[in-house]
Amino acid sequence: MRLSIALATIVVALSPAVSAFAEGWIVSKVRQPANYTTDSKTWQRVVDGMEIPTGAWISTGPRGRVLLAHEDDMVTVQPGTMTAIFAKDSAGKKFEIAQQFGEIVVDFEKRAGRNLKIQTPFLAAVVKGTRFSVQVDRKGATLGVSRGVVGVTDPQRGQSVDVHAGQSVAVSPGTPGSLSVLGPGPKAPVVSAPVTAPAVPSIDATNPNNRADGAGDTPGNRNGIGNGNGIGNGNGNGNGNGNGNGNGNGNGNGNGNGNGNGNGNGNGNGNGNGNGNGNGNGNGNGNGR
């Protein structure tokens, strides 16, 4: 519930004032599990060729990946990531990406009238024409630039710095001192910036029980509202471990593997917890075949 409230708050904060948008971001490639939500409650599967609604949150599981394309620009949503892209004008030239955790890789060409901003719980960035990646976890955020320049701001420290190709910068509340750019070449000076609250809350601020690395499943599953890799676990249902899980004696394995009632897994597709294959009880019933 707290995650839903937090996502809704971010949507309100970052949503544009316009209602009609040009063509949005299209899914050019997807690997499951990957889901999206427009209301922070109901999650749907991301499929090839679909257009992601502006402001929709995309959640990828431990093996999920989504490649989004808009004209010549691309955003790759890596495994274990929660992110959203907001259109900031009706012409499809200005965007803002909110990233709560995980990693994205962005290829965005800066031209006249075009603009892209990144918001995370720890840093904000203004793209100046580049290819770069952003990684976010519970402790902080790291931005690395492959091409071009990105202006990075630590809103809580009130500092800003330009990061050039081959360089990176890490922002963490627990690290003392000023922003420090790593990598080859001359370093841009750190300048003062307004001190503000992050536009995107950290994962701990939304739900302390969530796993920021997304290693277990999608955030939907963590909150009981998604079925990210519940879908992927369909083969768990095939194991017919419904009554194995249902009657508890499957779990006991004393008679789960006794094979006498192991055959009971014919009606075992009662596995209402589609993720039941985590129990591995289906294998006990399987021995009963």
N, C-alpha and C positions, 0 to 999 in steps of 0.2 A: 504494500500500500504506500509506504513512504517513497519507493522508487517512482510509482505512478504520479504522486503529488509533485515530486521533484522534477520529473520530466515535463509535467504540465506547466510548472513554474518557468522552466527554461523556454518552453514554447511561447508563453506569454511575453517573456522578456525579449526574445529574439525575433518574433514574428513581425513581418513587415506590415505597413499600413495599407498596402495595396491588395486587391483581391483577385485580379486577373493576371495570369502569368504566361509568359512565352513557354515554349517547349522546355521541359525540365530535364532532369538527369535520367538517362536510360540505362538499364542494366544490360551491359554487353556480355557479361559472363558471370556465372554464379556457381559456387560449390557449397553444398549444404553441410551443416545446417545454417540457414540464414533466414531471418524473419524481420518484419517491420511492423510498426504500429503508428497510427495517426491519432489515437486517443489515449495512449499510455495505458490501455487496459487490454485491448484485443489485438493479438498478434497474428499476422498472416505470413505465409511463405513468400520469399522473394523468388521470382522466376525470370528466366531470360527474356529480354525484350520489353519488359514492363517499364513504365515510367514511375519513378519513386515520387510520391507527392511531396511538395515542399514542406519542410518541417517534420517529415516522418522520421522516426527513430529506427535505425537499422541495427540489428543485433546479430553477430555471428558467433557460432559455437567454436569449439576448439579446433575444428577442421574447416570451418566455414570461411568463405572469401567472396567478396562482391566487387566487381569492377564496374564503376559508373562512368558514363561518358556524356559530355555536353559540348557539342561542336568539337573543337580541338582539345578540350580539356578532359582530364581523367582523374578520378579519385579511386584508389584501391583500398577497400576496407578489409584489413587483415583479420585472421582468426582471433576470437576472444575480444571483440571490439563493440563498443556502443557509441554511435555517432549519428548526427543528423545534418542535413544541408538545408539552409533556409534561403529562399530567394528574397532579395532585398529591393527588387524593382520589377516592373512588368515587362521590361525589355530583355530579361535574362542575361544581364551583364554584371550584376552585382550579387554576390553570394556571401553567406556567413556559415561556417562549419562549426558546430558544437560537438566536442569530443569529450565524453566523460571518462572513458578508459580504453585501453587497447592501442592499436597502431593504425594509422592511415598513411598512404603515400599519395602525394598530390602532384599533378603535372598541370600547371595553370600558366597560360601565356598572358602577361599583362600588356594590354593595349589601351589606347585612349578610351576613357569612359568605362573601363572594366575594372572590377575590384573584388578581391577575395580576402576575407578575414577569418581567422581561426580563434576559437574560444575554448579553453580548457580550464580545469579547476586551478591550475597553477601558472599558466602563461597565456598571453594573447599574442597573435601574430598578424601582421599585415603583409600580404604577398606582393612582391614587386617584380614578378615575372620569373618563374623558377620551377624547379622540381625539388621537392623536399619531403621529409617524413616527420611525423610527430608520434611519439610514444608516451602514453600516460599510464601510471599505476598509482597505488595508494600513496607513495612517497613523493612523487613529483612528476615532472614532464621533461622530455628531452626533444629538441628539434634539431635535425641535421639537414643541411642544404647540399644538394647535388649540383644544382645549376641556378645561377641568378643570385638574388638577394632577398632575404626575409627580415622584416623588422620585428623584433621580439620584445614584448613588454612583460615585466613582472608587476602585476597590478598591486600586489600587497606590499612590495618593497618600494614601488614608485620609481622604477628604473626601466630604461629601454636601450636596446642596442641592435645594430644591423649585423646580420650573420651572412657571410658570403659563401660561395661554393667551396666545398671541402671542409667547412667549419661546422661546429655544433655548439649548442648552449643547453645547459640543464638548469631547471628551476625547481627548487625544493624548499618548502617552508623551514625544514630543519637544518638547512645549510646557511651558516653565517656569512656575512660579507656581501659584496656586490656581485652582479652578474659577471660571469667569466666565460669568454668565448674560447673554445679549444679548436685546434687545427692549424693548417699551414697558412702563410700569408699574413699581411698586416691586419691587425684587429681594429675594428671601429671603436670609437670611444663610447663609454656608457654615459647616457644622459638622463636627466630627471624626467619623470612622467607623473601624471596624477595618480595618487593612491586611491584605489577603488576596490570594491569587493569583486571576486571572480564572478563572471556571468554564468559559469557552469559549476555546480557544486561537485565536490569530490565524492567518490563512491562511499566513503565512510559517512559523509553527511547525509546521504540518501538512505542507506541501509547498511549498518555495520556488519550484517551477516552475509552480504554479497561478496563474491570473490572477484576481485578486480582483474585477475588474469583470465577469467572466463574459462578456466581449464576444465571445469566440470560440465557445464552446459551453458545454454544461453540465459541472459538475464530474465527472459520470460519464465523459464523453468524455476529460476531462483525465487520468483515471486508467485509461482503457481498460476501465471496467466499466459505463459507461452508454451509452445511444444517444440522448441528448437530442435533438439535432437531426440525428442520423443518420437518424432517422425522417423528419424534415422534408426531408431531402435525398433522399428516395426518387426524386424526379425526376432526380437525378443518375444513378441506376441506369438510368433509362429511356433515358438517352443511350447506353447500350450501350458505354460506354468501357471495358469489361472488358479486352478485349485491347489497347486503346489503352494502358491502364496496365500491363497484364500483360506485354506484350512490349517495353515500353520504346521501341519505334519509334513508338508513338503519342505518347509524350512527346517524341520527337525531332521529330515533326511533319514531318520530311523526307518520310517515307512515310506518316505519320499523315494528313497532308493530301493525300497522293498519290492518295487516293481509290481507288486500285487495291485496296489492302488496307483502305482505309477501310470498304469494305463488310464487312470482317471484323467490324464491330461488330454484326453480327447475333447473334453469340455473345458479344458484348461484355458481357452481363449477368454476366459473371464478376467484376464489380467488387466483389470481396470487401471492399474498403474503401469501403463505401457512401458515405463522405464524399469519394469520389474526384472528385466534381464540383468540388471546390476546385481540382483540377488544370486544369479546363477543357478537358481533352483530348477530352472527349466531343464538344465542338464540332467538333474536327478530324474526328473520325469522322463526325460529322453531315454534314459537307460531302461525305462520300463517298456519301451516299444519292442 
